[in-house]
Amino acid sequence: MSEKMDAETVEYGLIVSFPDQSPGFTHGFEAGMLWLRMSESTEREIEITTHADNREVIQRMAASLGWSSAINPSGVEGWDYTQLVKVESKPRPELRLVVDNGGIGHV
């Protein structure tokens, strides 16, 4: 997205309707998809429209995964224009499960 979104030309709608349309489900689904994209993708920049109520969660996720975030109101009530840029690669810890006397632990 190279231009700011114009409230007059942007249309928001559902692509898939889920039975649970509560705000918690909607925000969690949105955050989960963005987490996957930030953690698994080779993208260095992500520009996306997100729910304004997810702003703090997205900022925390970005910081945790080594991304900078610029999140601003989109001009459409309840929506943000979110720009994320990968600034560092954080090594992922390697965990493995081991069985010890019938219990599970990690090394």
Number of C-alpha atoms within 10 A of each C-alpha: 10 5 5 9 16 11 11 8 6 10 8 8 6 6 6 6 8 10 6 9 10 10 12 12 12 15 19 14 12 15 19 14 11 18 16 10 13 22 18 9 9 9 12 12 15 16 15 13 17 22 20 20 14 19 21 11 13 23 17 12 19 21 14 12 18 17 23 18 22 13 20 15 17 20 15 16 10 12 18 22 21 21 17 21 17 18 15 11 10 11 7 8 6 7 9 8 9 12 9 9 7 7 7 9 12 10 7
